């Protein structure tokens, strides 16, 4: 703790340029964007495209882990055939991935 306090006092006593500090913050922001924000946006875009391209006969998995085949697709919902005569209407936002990709 004392070492940090001494280092901070020494840094305050120096009358230098603020350019290295600005460059350091810019580098941190760039790294965060490259490794966190950009991949997350790409994943969200792919998931939205998947949900928009759903059609009858697609096999999907819900976020709750329910496997089913799409019987009907509406603007915001999808009707899934789960087993036999069991059908569930789920929100499209609750569909996570294509079942055929899970099997591979």
RAQUI-V838652 format. One record per pair of residues at least 4 apart in sequence whose C-alpha atoms are under 6 Angstrom apart, sorted by the first residue. I is the first residue (numbers start at 1). GAP is how many residues later the second one is. D is the distance in whole Angstrom. If there is no record, write none. Layout:
BEGIN
I|GAP|D + I|GAP|D
END
This chain:
BEGIN
32|4|5 + 33|4|5 + 33|5|6 + 34|4|6 + 56|14|5 + 56|15|5 + 56|16|6 + 57|12|6 + 57|13|5 + 58|11|6 + 58|12|5 + 59|9|6 + 59|10|4 + 59|39|6 + 59|40|5 + 60|7|6 + 60|8|6 + 60|37|6 + 60|38|4 + 60|39|4 + 61|4|6 + 61|5|6 + 61|6|5 + 61|35|6 + 61|36|6 + 61|38|6 + 62|4|5 + 62|32|5 + 62|33|4 + 62|34|5 + 63|31|5 + 63|32|6 + 63|33|5 + 68|12|5 + 68|13|5 + 68|14|5 + 69|11|5 + 69|12|5 + 70|9|6 + 70|10|5 + 71|8|5 + 71|9|6 + 72|6|6 + 72|7|5 + 73|5|4 + 74|4|6 + 76|15|6 + 76|16|6 + 77|13|6 + 77|14|4 + 77|15|5 + 78|11|6 + 78|12|5 + 79|9|6 + 79|10|4 + 80|7|5 + 80|8|5 + 81|5|6 + 81|6|4 + 82|4|6 + 82|5|6
END
